[in-house]
Amino acid sequence: MSDFDRLCKEFEKMDPLTYSAVIKEKSVGILTALSAITKNGMDGMTIYADFILCSIAADGKLSKEEFSVLQPSLCLLMGKDVTYEDARSMFKELGLDRSKDYKEVMDLMVDILGLVSQELKDDIITVCMMVCAIDGRISFREKRWIRRLIE
């Protein structure tokens, strides 16, 4: 079993309290770093929100379970209450429901990771993996997406 597969298994088995604590800790650092490298803090928040949404969409669907766990973070990132329908609309606006548009968003995410420090890249990828593991399983499609971020 590779280190990647071991890490996936670890995230799949993580208890909700640890999961929430790690996501919160990593998110604060990521938001601070992304906000510092953009013209204004909102751009950093938007970039981070895009990573979260792409993580949710990596398996091709937005489940209510994924949304319910991430809703507080999405509300914080967006600065407003976000409903499941709002999140579905964001998916459509970003093109995450269409494979061609999703690929374009993914290419942008990979480009952004190429511009940041290795530590920030590792933290972003860790959060993305954890988001993919919310439902207790990181699917083949999600693993393929994460590996693309790592490369």
Buried (B, 14 or more C-beta within 10 A) or exposed (E): EEEBEEBBEEBBEBEEEEBBEBBEEBBEBBBEBBBEBBEEEEEBBBBBBBBBBBBBBBBEEBEEEBBEBBBEBBBBBBEEEBEBEBBBEBBEEBBBBEEEBBEEBBEEBEEBBEEBEEEBBBBBBBBBBBBBBBBEEBBEBBBEBBEBBEE
